[in-house]
């Protein structure tokens, strides 16, 4: 199907003209109830416009044609109703025919409106299982359309009279109408819910989902009150039905639903302004007509026109600000954007987590699809929607040093960010640069600490080996020789030799104590596997402790060995003293580049609320010293799990 770029715009143009003519004709004569005209106006102005936008881009997609059909049907009712009431008052021909048309032409658009959510966004049903349901629903709508043509009464803006061609009782039609419309609305909303749950990118349909649900609820209320104060339901439908094209417009622009965001950007404002001013015009005329009780309607029209003219500029400005904030974010309010980012940074406790979510904050502030914060080395530290290859690139400078780069993608292909967008990004850049510098410094401090801890433990292991195998052994040899000398020495020297031997023994004891304090002896004597089993043997009078090491552990850094040993020692002590555990399982597994240590018990679990004590803090600190991570979790009655992941 080939459609020129201008042809689809004839549909919303004709619909708007029909609504305008019908409204002007209606408000210039007294009518009993023009509530339905409000519904015709808001739907006739919004649905064809969004439909034309979609048809202009994707003429084969039935969604655009459904939008056009929905608005056109109600626009024709507005035109037919206005011609009927005004023509009867002024003796125009064809008013009986137009009155008959009012009663069924609206349903040519009103019925398809409820099918839209089921077919969004590609014009297909969520699955083949929906085909019988939708087929039955379309058949019911077609039958109801025909039945409405033969209703026994003709209704035009609140007044009823017998139909010259009708024979189907109004009560039966009203009941069937309520059931069919309610079922159609609910089926459309449920189908959209199913599609959203299965969608790969749910963001595209999330704005539409609340609108579909609201329309379904309004349809149910309208059906429930159709026999009484039915205008309540009409007012709800008038409020909720425009939400569907507006939500679709938001999805089109923010999430590129149909890749036509550039086309819709300017038209949303004018549609809303037109709908608001038309509603104000109708409300003013109706109010003045009730106050002055005039039949001619000239005074009311003049006063209403004046009110609308005065209200145009403020209404347009207010709508412009609201739509701009919805589509473009806070680019017009840099202070709000800075405040939002500042609150996000202040809420982060750990320095290394300062930029977590910063890219998302900037992206949602400006309503752009992708934002990334990169270090000076080009490493992404905060990403939302991917790293943009094109768009705006702003260097992040702090203290005269380039800390990194801020990248922001355009809202749509071929639409670069404006000066206002760039100004907001320029205002946000210094704050992101300071945060990036803080992250860099915190990372450097952490890395330095890890290197110091690892160097310290390696040096301790070397010192222990030298003291134990060198100085300790030599002192022990001296003690043995002094003992021999003491046994053979003359009596006058024996006392002095004894003193020297005892001094040597004391020095040996001091050396052994120093060696023990430098590093757990079991690690050098048995290795980490043997040291863990030694801990299990020491706890044999308590719970049943099992050590599982699936594969032999490789040569481990000294700092990792000590951290794993001390963490296991503390976790085992907690299980013995506080958890009343009957069984404890210790597992150590070496995976590429890290050691995974798990200590699980079947005790009472962690208390609520959880308060971290000295021992728990010591475990977490020992893991952090080597660049690792420690997590504790428990379930009531199912024990505690301590898991440490230590890099090798």
C-alpha positions in Angstrom: 0.0 0.0 0.0 1.5 3.3 -1.1 0.4 6.4 0.8 1.7 9.8 0.1 3.0 11.9 3.0 0.1 14.3 2.9 -2.9 12.0 2.3 -3.1 10.7 5.9 -3.4 14.2 7.3 -6.7 14.7 5.4 -8.3 12.3 8.0 -7.6 14.3 11.2 -8.3 17.5 9.2 -11.7 16.3 8.2 -12.4 14.9 11.7 -11.5 18.2 13.3 -13.7 20.1 10.8 -16.6 17.8 11.6 -16.1 18.3 15.3 -15.9 22.0 15.0 -18.9 22.4 12.8 -21.0 20.1 14.9 -20.0 21.8 18.1 -20.7 25.3 16.7 -24.1 24.2 15.4 -25.0 22.5 18.7 -24.0 25.3 21.1 -26.1 27.8 19.2 -29.4 26.0 19.9 -30.8 24.8 23.2 -30.2 21.0 23.8 -31.1 18.8 26.8 -27.7 17.0 27.2 -24.6 17.7 25.2 -22.3 15.5 27.3 -21.9 13.0 24.5 -20.7 15.8 22.3 -17.7 16.3 24.7 -16.8 12.6 24.1 -17.1 13.1 20.4 -14.9 16.1 20.5 -12.0 14.7 22.6 -11.9 11.4 20.6 -12.4 13.0 17.2 -9.5 15.4 17.8 -7.0 13.0 19.3 -7.4 9.6 17.7 -7.2 10.6 14.0 -4.1 12.7 14.6 -2.1 9.9 16.2 -3.5 7.5 13.6 -2.3 9.8 10.8 1.1 10.0 12.3 1.4 6.2 12.3 -0.2 5.8 8.8 2.3 8.3 7.4 5.2 6.2 8.6 3.7 2.7 8.5 0.7 2.5 6.2 0.5 -1.3 6.4 0.1 -1.2 10.2 -3.6 -1.5 11.0 -3.1 0.4 14.3 -2.9 3.7 12.5 -6.1 3.0 10.6 -7.9 1.9 13.8 -7.0 5.2 15.4 -8.3 7.1 12.4 -11.5 5.0 12.3 -12.1 5.4 16.0 -11.9 9.2 15.9 -13.7 9.6 12.6 -16.8 7.7 13.7 -17.3 10.0 16.8 -16.5 13.1 14.8 -19.3 12.2 12.3 -21.7 11.8 15.2 -20.8 15.3 16.4 -21.4 16.7 12.8 -24.7 14.7 12.4 -25.9 15.7 15.9 -25.2 19.4 15.3 -26.8 19.4 11.9 -29.9 17.6 13.3 -30.6 20.0 16.2 -29.6 23.2 14.4 -31.4 22.1 11.2 -34.6 21.4 13.1 -34.6 24.8 14.7 -34.0 26.5 11.3 -36.0 24.3 9.0 -33.1 22.7 7.1 -33.7 19.6 5.0 -32.4 16.1 5.9 -32.6 16.5 9.7 -34.6 13.3 10.1 -31.9 11.4 8.3 -29.1 13.0 10.3 -30.9 12.2 13.5 -31.1 8.6 12.5 -27.4 8.6 11.6 -26.5 10.0 15.1 -27.7 6.7 16.7 -25.3 4.4 14.9 -22.5 6.2 13.1 -20.6 6.8 16.4 -20.3 3.0 16.9 -18.3 2.7 13.7 -15.5 4.4 15.7 -16.5 3.7 19.3 -16.4 -0.1 18.8 -12.9 -0.3 17.2 -11.5 1.9 20.0 -11.6 -1.1 22.4 -9.8 -3.3 19.9 -6.8 -1.1 19.8 -5.0 -2.4 23.0 -5.2 -6.0 21.8 -3.4 -5.1 18.5 -0.8 -2.7 19.8 1.9 -2.2 18.7 2.3 -4.2 15.4 -1.3 -4.9 14.5 -1.1 -8.5 15.6 -2.7 -10.4 18.4 -0.5 -11.6 21.3 -0.8 -15.2 20.0 -3.0 -17.5 17.9 -5.1 -18.4 20.9 -6.6 -15.0 20.8 -8.0 -15.4 17.3 -11.3 -17.1 18.3 -11.9 -14.6 21.0 -11.2 -11.6 18.8 -13.2 -13.1 15.9 -16.3 -13.6 18.2 -15.8 -10.0 19.5 -15.6 -8.5 16.1 -18.7 -10.4 15.0 -20.5 -9.1 18.1 -19.5 -5.5 17.3 -20.7 -5.9 13.7 -24.0 -7.3 14.8 -24.5 -4.5 17.3 -23.6 -2.0 14.7 -26.5 -3.3 12.5 -28.9 -3.5 15.4 -28.2 0.1 16.3 -29.5 1.2 12.9 -32.9 -0.3 13.7 -33.4 1.0 17.2 -37.0 1.9 17.9 -36.1 5.3 19.3 -34.0 8.1 17.9 -31.8 9.9 20.4 -30.1 13.3 19.7 -28.4 15.2 22.5 -30.8 14.0 25.3 -34.1 14.1 23.4 -35.7 10.9 22.1 -38.5 10.2 19.7 -39.8 7.2 17.8 -37.6 6.0 14.9 -39.3 5.8 11.5 -37.3 2.7 10.5 -36.6 1.1 14.0 -38.2 -1.9 15.6 -35.6 -3.2 18.1 -36.4 -2.2 21.7 -34.0 0.3 23.2 -33.9 -1.7 26.5 -32.5 -4.8 24.7 -30.0 -2.7 22.7 -28.8 -0.9 25.9 -28.2 -4.3 27.7 -26.4 -5.8 24.7 -24.4 -2.6 24.2 -23.1 -2.6 27.8 -22.1 -6.2 27.7 -20.3 -6.1 24.3 -18.5 -2.8 25.1 -17.5 -4.1 28.6 -16.2 -7.4 27.2 -14.3 -5.6 24.4 -12.7 -3.2 26.8 -11.6 -6.0 29.2 -10.4 -8.3 26.5 -8.3 -5.4 25.0 -6.7 -4.6 28.4 -6.0 -8.2 29.2 -4.4 -8.8 25.8 -2.2 -5.8 26.3 -1.2 -7.1 29.8 -0.2 -10.4 28.2 1.8 -8.7 25.5 3.6 -6.5 28.1 4.6 -9.5 30.1 6.1 -11.2 27.1 7.6 -8.1 25.5 11.4 -7.8 25.2 11.3 -4.0 25.7 8.4 -3.4 28.1 9.1 0.3 28.3 7.5 0.8 24.9 4.1 -0.4 26.1 4.2 0.5 29.8 2.7 4.1 29.2 -0.2 2.5 27.2 -1.1 -0.1 29.7 -2.5 2.2 32.4 -4.5 4.0 29.7 -6.0 0.7 28.5 -6.9 -0.4 32.0 -8.5 3.0 32.8 -10.6 2.8 29.6 -11.7 -0.7 30.6 -12.8 0.5 34.1 -14.6 3.5 32.6 -16.4 1.2 30.2 -17.5 -1.0 33.0 -18.8 2.0 35.0 -20.6 3.3 32.0 -22.3 -0.1 31.4 -23.3 -0.3 35.1 -24.9 3.2 35.0 -26.5 2.9 31.6 -29.9 2.6 33.1 -29.6 5.5 35.5 -27.1 8.4 35.7 -25.3 7.2 32.6 -23.6 10.6 32.1 -21.1 9.6 34.8 -19.8 6.9 32.6 -19.6 9.2 29.6 -17.6 11.7 31.6 -15.2 8.9 32.6 -14.9 7.8 29.0 -14.3 11.4 27.9 -11.5 11.6 30.4 -9.9 8.2 29.8 -10.3 7.6 26.0 -7.9 10.4 25.1 -5.3 8.9 27.4 -4.8 6.0 24.9 -3.6 8.2 22.0 -1.6 10.4 24.3 0.1 7.4 26.0 0.8 6.0 22.5 2.4 9.4 21.6 4.5 9.2 24.8 5.7 5.7 23.8 6.3 6.8 20.3 8.5 9.7 21.4 10.2 8.4 24.5 10.7 4.8 23.5 10.5 5.0 19.6 7.5 2.7 19.4 6.9 3.4 15.7 10.1 5.5 15.0 8.1 8.6 14.3 8.9 10.6 17.4 10.0 13.7 15.4 6.6 14.0 13.7 4.7 13.9 17.0 6.7 16.3 19.0 5.0 19.5 18.0 1.5 18.2 17.3 0.9 16.9 20.8 0.9 20.4 22.2 -1.6 21.8 19.6 -4.0 18.8 20.0 -4.1 19.2 23.8 -4.6 23.0 23.4 -7.4 22.5 20.9 -9.1 19.9 23.1 -8.9 22.1 26.2 -10.1 25.2 24.4 -13.0 23.4 22.7 -14.0 22.0 26.1 -13.8 25.5 27.6 -15.9 26.9 24.8 -18.6 24.3 25.2 -18.6 24.7 29.0 -18.8 28.5 28.8 -21.6 28.5 26.3 -23.6 26.0 28.4 -23.1 27.9 31.6 -24.0 31.3 30.0 -27.0 29.7 28.3 -28.3 28.6 31.7 -27.6 32.0 33.3 -29.2 34.2 30.6 -31.9 31.7 29.4 -31.6 33.0 25.8 -32.7 31.1 22.8 -30.7 32.8 20.1 -27.3 31.9 21.4 -25.4 34.9 19.9 -24.4 36.4 23.2 -23.2 33.1 24.6 -21.1 32.5 21.5 -19.5 35.9 21.6 -18.7 35.7 25.3 -17.4 32.1 24.9 -15.2 33.2 22.0 -13.8 36.0 24.1 -13.0 33.6 27.0 -11.3 31.1 24.7 -9.3 33.9 23.0 -8.1 35.2 26.4 -7.3 31.7 27.7 -5.4 30.6 24.5 -1.9 32.0 25.4 -1.9 30.8 29.1 -3.4 27.4 28.2 -0.8 26.9 25.4 2.1 27.9 27.7 0.9 25.5 30.5 0.4 22.6 28.1 3.7 23.4 26.4 5.5 23.2 29.8 3.7 20.0 30.8 4.4 18.2 27.4 7.9 19.5 27.4 8.6 18.1 30.8 7.0 14.8 29.8 8.9 14.5 26.5 12.1 16.3 27.2 12.5 16.1 31.0 13.9 18.9 33.1 16.0 20.5 30.5 14.1 23.8 31.0 14.8 23.6 34.8 18.5 22.9 35.2 18.2 23.5 39.0 15.7 20.6 39.3 18.0 18.3 37.3 21.0 19.3 39.5 18.9 18.8 42.6 17.8 15.3 41.5 21.4 14.3 40.7 22.7 15.7 44.0 20.1 13.8 45.9 21.1 10.6 44.1 24.8 11.2 44.9 24.1 12.1 48.6 22.1 8.9 49.1 25.1 6.8 48.2 27.1 5.7 51.2 30.1 3.9 49.6 32.4 6.2 47.6 32.9 3.5 44.9 29.1 3.4 44.4 28.7 7.2 43.8 28.0 6.8 40.1 25.6 3.8 40.4 22.5 5.0 38.7 23.9 8.4 37.7 23.6 7.7 34.0 20.0 6.6 34.5 19.3 9.8 36.4 20.7 11.9 33.5 18.8 9.9 30.9 15.5 10.2 32.7 16.1 13.9 33.4 16.4 14.7 29.7 14.3 11.8 28.3 17.2 10.5 26.2 17.5 6.8 25.3 21.1 6.2 26.3 23.7 7.9 28.6 27.1 6.7 29.7 29.8 7.9 32.1 33.3 6.7 31.1 36.6 7.0 32.9 39.6 8.6 31.3 40.7 5.2 30.1 37.3 4.7 28.3 36.0 2.2 30.9 32.2 2.6 31.4 31.4 3.1 35.1 27.7 4.1 34.8 25.6 3.1 31.7 21.9 3.4 30.9 20.6 2.1 27.5 24.1 1.3 26.2 27.2 3.3 25.5 26.3 5.9 22.8 28.5 6.0 19.7 27.0 9.2 18.5 25.4 12.2 20.1 26.9 14.6 22.7 30.3 14.0 24.3 31.3 16.2 27.2 34.7 15.9 28.9 34.5 15.6 32.7 37.1 17.9 34.3 38.0 18.1 38.0 40.9 20.0 39.4 42.4 20.5 35.9 42.4 16.8 35.3 40.3 14.9 32.8 38.5 12.3 34.8 36.4 10.9 32.0 33.6 11.6 29.5 29.8 12.0 29.6 28.0 10.7 26.5 24.4 11.3 25.7 22.6 9.8 22.7 20.1 11.8 20.6 16.4 11.2 21.3 15.9 9.8 17.8 18.1 9.3 14.7 18.8 12.5 12.9 17.6 14.7 15.8 20.6 16.1 17.6 20.2 17.4 21.2 19.3 21.1 21.4 21.2 23.9 23.0 19.0 23.6 26.1 19.8 19.9 26.4 23.5 20.7 26.0 23.3 23.4 28.7 21.8 21.0 31.2 24.5 18.4 30.4 27.2 21.1 30.8 25.7 21.9 34.3 25.6 18.3 35.3 29.2 17.6 34.0 31.1 19.2 36.9 29.2 17.2 39.5 29.7 14.0 37.6 33.4 14.8 37.3 33.8 15.3 41.1 31.9 12.0 41.7 34.2 10.3 39.1 37.3 11.7 40.8 36.0 10.5 44.2 35.4 7.0 42.7 38.9 7.1 41.2 40.5 8.1 44.5 38.5 5.5 46.5 39.5 2.9 44.0 43.2 3.9 44.2 43.1 3.8 48.0 41.4 0.4 48.0 44.0 -1.0 45.5 46.8 0.4 47.6 45.4 -1.1 50.7 45.1 -4.5 48.9 48.7 -4.3 47.7 49.9 -3.3 51.2 48.0 -6.2 52.8 49.3 -8.7 50.3 52.9 -7.4 50.7 52.5 -7.5 54.5 51.3 -11.1 54.5 54.0 -12.2 52.1 56.6 -10.5 54.2 55.2 -12.2 57.3 55.3 -15.5 55.7 59.0 -14.9 54.8 59.8 -13.7 58.3 58.1 -16.7 59.9 60.0 -19.0 57.7 63.3 -17.3 58.4 62.6 -17.1 62.2 61.4 -20.7 62.4 63.9 -22.3 60.1 66.9 -20.0 60.8 67.0 -18.1 64.0 64.7 -20.5 65.9 66.7 -23.6 64.8 70.0 -21.9 65.7 68.8 -20.9 69.1 67.6 -24.4 69.8 71.0 -25.8 68.8 72.7 -23.4 71.2 70.4 -24.5 73.9 71.3 -28.2 73.3 75.0 -27.4 73.3 74.7 -25.4 76.5 72.9 -28.4 78.1 75.9 -30.6 77.2 78.3 -28.0 78.5 76.3 -27.7 81.7 76.6 -31.4 82.3 80.4 -31.5 81.9 81.3 -28.1 83.2 83.2 -27.7 86.5 81.1 -26.9 89.5 82.3 -23.3 89.7 81.1 -22.7 86.1 77.9 -24.8 86.1 75.7 -22.2 87.7 76.7 -19.6 85.0 76.2 -22.1 82.2 72.8 -22.9 83.6 71.8 -19.2 83.6 72.9 -18.9 80.0 71.0 -22.0 78.9 67.8 -20.8 80.6 68.2 -17.4 78.9 68.6 -19.2 75.5 65.4 -21.2 76.2 63.5 -18.1 77.0 64.7 -16.5 73.8 63.5 -19.6 71.9 60.1 -19.3 73.5 59.9 -15.6 72.5 60.8 -16.4 68.9 58.2 -19.1 68.8 55.5 -16.7 70.1 56.5 -14.1 67.5 56.4 -16.7 64.8 52.9 -17.8 65.9 51.6 -14.3 66.0 52.9 -13.4 62.6 50.9 -16.1 60.9 48.8 -19.2 61.9 51.3 -22.0 62.0 48.8 -24.5 60.5 48.9 -22.7 57.2 52.6 -23.2 56.7 52.6 -26.7 58.1 49.4 -28.1 56.6 48.4 -25.6 53.9 44.9 -24.0 53.8 43.1 -27.4 53.3 44.9 -29.0 56.2 44.4 -25.8 58.3 40.6 -25.9 57.7 40.5 -29.6 58.7 42.5 -28.8 61.8 39.9 -26.2 62.8 37.2 -28.8 62.3 39.1 -31.2 64.6 39.4 -28.5 67.3 35.6 -28.2 67.2 34.9 -31.9 67.7 33.4 -31.4 71.1 30.8 -29.1 69.6 28.8 -29.6 66.4 29.6 -32.0 63.6 32.0 -30.0 61.3 32.6 -31.3 57.8 35.2 -29.8 55.4 34.7 -30.3 51.7 37.3 -29.3 49.1 36.3 -30.8 45.8 39.6 -30.3 44.1 43.2 -29.6 45.4 43.7 -25.9 46.0 46.5 -24.2 44.0 49.3 -22.2 45.6 47.5 -19.3 47.2 48.8 -15.8 48.1 49.6 -15.5 51.7 47.0 -12.8 52.3 44.3 -14.9 50.8 45.3 -17.9 53.0 45.2 -15.8 56.1 41.9 -14.1 55.2 40.2 -17.5 54.4 41.5 -19.1 57.6 40.4 -16.2 59.9 37.0 -15.9 58.2 36.4 -19.6 58.7 37.7 -19.4 62.3 35.3 -16.6 63.1 32.3 -18.1 61.3 32.9 -21.4 63.1 33.1 -19.6 66.4 29.8 -17.9 65.8 28.1 -21.2 65.0 29.5 -22.7 68.2 28.7 -19.8 70.6 25.6 -18.1 69.2 23.8 -20.3 66.7 23.5 -23.6 68.6 24.2 -25.4 65.4 24.4 -29.2 65.2 26.1 -29.3 61.8 28.5 -27.0 60.1 29.8 -27.5 56.5 32.9 -25.8 55.3 33.5 -25.7 51.5 36.5 -24.2 49.7 36.6 -24.1 45.9 39.1 -22.5 43.6 37.6 -21.1 40.4 39.3 -19.0 37.8 40.9 -16.0 39.6 39.2 -16.4 42.9 38.6 -18.6 45.9 35.0 -19.2 47.0 34.6 -20.0 50.7 31.3 -21.1 52.2 30.5 -21.8 55.8 26.9 -23.1 56.3 25.3 -24.1 59.7 21.9 -25.3 60.7 21.5 -23.1 63.7 19.0 -20.5 64.7 20.0 -18.0 62.0 20.8 -14.3 62.2 18.9 -12.2 64.6 16.3 -9.6 63.6 17.1 -6.8 63.4 20.6 -7.7 62.4 23.4 -5.9 64.3 26.9 -6.4 63.1 29.3 -7.2 65.9 33.1 -7.1 66.2 33.5 -10.6 64.8 31.3 -10.1 61.8 32.9 -6.8 61.0 36.3 -8.5 61.3 35.3 -11.1 58.7 34.0 -8.4 56.3 37.2 -6.3 56.8 39.5 -9.3 56.1 37.7 -10.0 52.9 37.8 -6.3 51.8 41.5 -6.1 52.6 42.3 -8.5 49.8 39.7 -7.0 47.4 37.1 -9.6 48.1 33.5 -9.6 49.1 31.6 -11.3 52.0 27.9 -12.0 52.3 25.9 -13.4 55.1 22.4 -14.7 54.7 20.0 -16.8 56.7 16.4 -18.0 56.9 14.6 -18.5 60.2 15.1 -22.1 61.4 17.4 -22.9 58.4 20.7 -21.7 59.7 23.3 -19.2 58.3 25.4 -19.1 55.2 28.7 -17.1 55.2 30.1 -16.8 51.7 33.4 -15.1 50.9 34.8 -14.5 47.4 38.5 -13.8 47.5 40.4 -12.8 44.4 43.7 -14.8 43.8 
